[in-house]
Amino acid sequence: MTLSSQTLHNLSDALKSEVLDYIRYNDRYVSTMYELISDAIHDKLGPVDDDVLTELTFITFDSLTLK
């Protein structure tokens, strides 16, 4: 089955909300993002107190959005 480019774009637009919800509430996504954010903060700031790093990670995660 071959679908036109326009049909594929229409399907993508129709599925976008459900796909974002699936990703956003997936434990693997959350875990990976927390790890990556924590690594990025540590890379930019150097050694950081564990409590501060955890709080910064949570705040940063909450402020990010999937586009």
Buried (B, 14 or more C-beta within 10 A) or exposed (E): EEEEEEEEEEEEEEEEEEEEEEEEEEEEEEEEBBEEBBEEBBEEEEEBEEEEBEEBBEEBBEEEEEE
